[in-house]
């Protein structure tokens, strides 16, 4: 395993009886990299993370985290990682400071070092004024900061974040990601799952997983550039949205059609097909549609990849 690699995964699989939850997944995460893991619910994200955390034994393949084999040395793996999930899993009857002291003890930090790290993570998470507050009384954003502080109090080289900002307000999400970027800049490798596309944009590398397999991976800009065809946004009056959706789903030249808020996103072979699309909508009684080429978003890429895989 290269000294620059914090996570190395090769053909990692997990089967539960005949069900294949993770199917020969391979990827690498460098030190100081924020690596995004995206996929629908049930696609294998959490199962993969549980294997990499040394909690689940892989059925086959190899996974190495912080230089340790996840199957052969799971205890060493667990000592060298931090883990945080969307579900607040700290001790609500303990104060902020007591939670930090507890986790410092769990990770075996000596007294003086534990006290030093407690003060450092209190500053990092801007939790100093709340140090005596019970965890149950913290608002959502501060709870997440406390969970992160507990996950990194032992300064792990690798951090796993499983939908860490789910249900958190936008301002708290932005502040949380500032902490993530600071830790990555200091050399921590971070693997994060998220359903927020603005968060995914902040990852250096993204991997899309579907039905247990990685179907695309790369930097966000490259994934968007690789989206095939011409992407259009179709705006129609509110009462025409559903009829337009049904009409375009039956339009032979449209390879993909999806509803995005109050508009439709349609993929055609090229921009030269736009006049024919407008004419087609007019024949269906939708003559006042606004059709404009747009730059693909990560959500467009995600929908396109999943749609193609589901149809394959």
C-alpha positions in Angstrom: 0.0 0.0 0.0 1.5 3.3 -1.1 2.4 5.8 1.7 0.1 8.3 0.1 -2.9 6.0 0.2 -5.1 6.1 3.3 -7.8 3.7 1.9 -7.2 1.0 -0.7 -10.1 -1.2 -1.8 -9.8 -4.0 -4.4 -12.8 -6.2 -5.5 -14.4 -5.9 -2.0 -17.7 -7.8 -1.8 -20.2 -8.7 0.9 -22.9 -11.3 0.5 -25.7 -12.2 2.9 -26.8 -15.6 1.8 -27.6 -15.3 -1.9 -28.0 -11.5 -1.7 -25.0 -9.5 -2.9 -24.9 -6.2 -0.9 -21.5 -5.0 -2.2 -20.2 -6.4 -5.5 -16.5 -6.2 -6.2 -16.0 -2.6 -5.3 -12.6 -1.0 -5.9 -11.3 2.5 -5.2 -8.5 4.4 -3.4 -8.5 7.5 -1.2 -5.3 9.5 -0.7 -4.2 11.2 2.5 -5.8 14.7 2.7 -8.5 13.8 0.2 -12.3 14.2 0.6 -13.8 11.3 -1.2 -17.6 11.3 -1.7 -19.7 8.1 -1.9 -23.1 8.6 -3.5 -25.9 6.2 -4.1 -29.6 5.6 -3.5 -30.8 4.0 -0.2 -29.9 0.3 -0.2 -27.1 0.7 -2.8 -24.4 -0.6 -0.5 -22.8 2.6 0.9 -23.2 1.8 4.6 -22.3 -1.9 4.1 -19.0 -0.8 2.4 -18.3 1.6 5.2 -19.0 -1.0 7.9 -16.5 -3.4 6.2 -13.9 -0.6 6.0 -14.4 0.2 9.7 -13.7 -3.4 10.7 -17.2 -4.1 11.8 -18.3 -6.4 9.0 -16.1 -9.2 7.6 -15.9 -9.0 3.8 -17.0 -12.0 1.8 -14.1 -11.6 -0.6 -11.7 -9.0 -1.9 -9.2 -6.8 0.0 -9.6 -3.6 2.0 -6.8 -1.7 3.7 -7.4 1.3 5.9 -4.5 3.3 7.4 -2.2 0.5 6.4 -4.2 -2.3 8.1 -6.2 -5.1 6.5 -9.9 -4.8 7.5 -10.3 -8.6 7.6 -7.1 -9.6 9.3 -6.5 -6.7 11.7 -10.0 -5.1 12.4 -9.0 -3.9 15.9 -6.0 -1.9 14.5 -8.3 -0.5 11.9 -10.8 0.7 14.5 -8.1 2.4 16.5 -7.0 4.4 13.5 -10.3 5.7 12.3 -13.0 8.1 13.3 -16.6 7.3 12.5 -19.7 9.5 12.5 -23.2 8.8 11.3 -26.3 10.8 10.7 -27.9 9.4 13.8 -26.7 11.2 16.9 -25.1 8.4 18.9 -23.4 10.2 21.8 -24.5 10.1 25.5 -27.3 12.6 25.9 -27.1 12.6 29.7 -23.5 13.7 29.6 -22.3 17.2 29.0 -20.2 18.2 26.0 -17.0 18.0 28.1 -18.0 14.6 29.6 -18.7 13.1 26.2 -15.2 14.2 25.0 -13.5 12.8 28.1 -15.4 9.5 27.7 -14.3 9.1 24.1 -10.7 10.1 24.9 -10.8 7.2 27.5 -12.2 4.8 25.0 -9.4 5.5 22.6 -6.8 5.1 25.4 -5.5 8.7 25.5 -3.3 9.4 28.6 -4.7 12.0 31.0 -2.5 14.9 30.0 -2.9 14.2 26.2 -6.7 13.7 26.7 -7.1 17.1 28.4 -5.0 18.8 25.6 -7.0 17.2 22.9 -10.3 18.0 24.6 -9.4 21.7 24.6 -8.3 21.5 21.0 -11.5 19.9 19.7 -13.6 22.3 21.7 -11.9 25.1 19.9 -12.1 23.3 16.6 -15.9 22.8 16.9 -16.4 26.2 18.6 -18.0 24.3 21.5 -16.3 26.1 24.4 -19.3 28.0 25.6 -21.3 24.8 25.6 -18.8 22.6 27.4 -21.1 22.2 30.5 -24.3 21.7 28.5 -26.0 18.3 28.3 -25.7 16.8 24.9 -29.5 16.4 24.8 -30.0 20.1 25.1 -27.8 21.0 22.1 -29.4 22.2 18.8 -28.8 20.0 15.8 -25.8 21.8 14.3 -23.9 21.8 17.6 -24.8 18.1 18.2 -23.1 17.3 14.9 -20.1 19.3 15.8 -19.8 17.5 19.1 -20.2 14.1 17.3 -17.4 15.1 15.0 -15.2 16.3 17.9 -15.6 12.9 19.6 -14.8 11.1 16.4 -11.5 12.8 15.9 -10.3 13.4 19.5 -7.7 10.6 19.0 -6.5 12.3 15.8 -7.2 9.4 13.4 -5.6 9.5 10.0 -8.9 8.3 8.4 -12.4 9.6 9.0 -15.7 8.1 7.9 -18.8 10.3 7.7 -22.0 8.6 6.9 -24.6 11.3 5.9 -23.3 13.5 8.8 -25.4 16.6 8.0 -28.8 14.9 7.3 -31.5 17.1 8.8 -29.1 19.9 9.7 -29.9 23.5 8.7 -27.9 25.1 5.7 -25.8 27.4 7.9 -24.7 24.5 10.2 -24.0 22.3 7.1 -21.7 25.0 5.7 -19.9 25.4 9.0 -19.6 21.6 9.3 -18.0 21.4 5.8 -15.5 24.2 6.8 -14.3 21.8 9.5 -14.1 18.9 7.0 -11.9 21.0 4.7 -9.7 22.1 7.5 -9.1 18.5 8.6 -8.4 17.4 5.0 -5.9 20.2 4.6 -4.1 18.9 7.6 -3.8 15.4 6.0 -6.8 13.5 7.2 -8.4 11.2 4.6 -12.2 11.6 4.7 -14.8 9.3 3.1 -18.2 10.9 3.2 -21.7 9.8 2.1 -24.2 12.5 1.4 -27.5 13.2 -0.4 -26.8 16.9 -0.8 -25.3 17.6 -4.2 -23.8 20.9 -3.1 -21.8 18.9 -0.6 -20.8 16.4 -3.2 -19.4 19.2 -5.3 -16.9 19.9 -2.5 -15.3 16.4 -2.8 -12.1 15.9 -4.7 -13.4 12.5 -6.0 -16.9 11.0 -6.2 -17.9 7.4 -6.6 -21.5 6.6 -7.6 -22.7 3.2 -6.3 -25.8 1.4 -7.4 -27.0 -2.1 -6.5 -23.7 -2.7 -4.8 -21.5 -1.7 -7.8 -19.5 1.5 -8.5 -20.9 2.7 -11.8 -18.8 5.8 -12.2 -16.0 7.6 -10.3 -13.9 10.7 -10.8 -13.7 14.4 -10.0 -17.1 16.2 -10.1 -16.2 18.3 -13.1 -15.1 15.3 -15.1 -18.3 13.4 -14.2 -20.4 16.3 -15.5 -18.4 16.7 -18.6 -18.8 13.0 -19.4 -22.6 13.2 -19.4 -23.7 12.1 -22.9 -25.9 14.2 -25.2 -27.4 17.7 -24.9 -29.2 18.5 -21.7 -32.2 20.8 -21.9 -34.4 22.4 -19.3 -38.0 22.5 -20.3 -40.3 25.1 -18.6 -44.1 24.8 -19.1 -47.1 26.3 -17.3 -47.8 24.5 -14.0 -50.9 22.7 -15.4 -48.9 21.3 -18.3 -46.0 19.8 -16.3 -47.4 16.3 -16.0 -48.7 16.1 -19.6 -45.4 17.4 -20.8 -43.5 14.8 -18.8 -45.7 12.0 -20.2 -45.3 13.3 -23.7 -41.6 13.6 -23.5 -41.2 10.1 -22.0 -42.7 8.8 -25.2 -40.6 11.0 -27.4 -38.2 8.7 -29.3 -35.3 11.3 -29.5 -35.3 11.9 -25.8 -32.9 9.4 -24.1 -33.7 10.6 -20.6 -36.5 12.7 -19.1 -36.8 13.6 -15.4 -38.7 16.1 -13.3 -36.6 18.7 -11.5 -38.7 20.9 -9.3 -41.1 22.8 -11.5 -39.1 22.0 -14.7 -38.2 19.0 -16.8 -34.7 18.0 -17.7 -34.5 16.3 -21.1 -31.4 14.7 -22.8 -31.3 14.7 -26.6 -28.5 13.5 -28.9 -27.5 17.1 -29.8 -28.6 20.7 -29.7 -29.7 20.4 -33.4 -32.7 18.3 -32.1 -34.2 21.2 -30.1 -36.5 22.6 -32.9 -37.9 19.2 -33.4 -38.6 18.9 -29.7 -40.4 22.2 -29.6 -42.5 21.1 -32.6 -43.3 17.8 -30.9 -44.6 19.5 -27.8 -46.7 21.8 -29.9 -48.4 18.8 -31.5 -49.3 17.7 -28.0 -50.9 21.0 -27.2 -47.9 22.5 -25.3 -46.9 25.4 -27.6 -45.6 27.8 -25.0 -42.8 25.7 -23.6 -39.4 27.3 -22.9 -36.6 25.0 -24.0 -33.0 26.0 -23.1 -29.7 24.1 -23.1 -28.2 24.0 -19.5 -24.9 22.9 -17.9 -25.4 19.5 -16.2 -25.4 19.3 -12.5 -24.2 16.4 -10.4 -27.9 15.6 -9.8 -28.3 15.3 -13.5 -25.3 12.9 -13.7 -26.7 10.9 -10.8 -30.2 10.6 -12.3 -28.7 9.7 -15.7 -26.4 7.0 -14.4 -29.1 5.3 -12.2 -31.6 5.5 -15.0 -29.3 3.8 -17.5 -28.3 1.1 -15.0 -31.9 0.4 -14.1 -32.7 0.0 -17.8 -29.8 -2.2 -18.5 
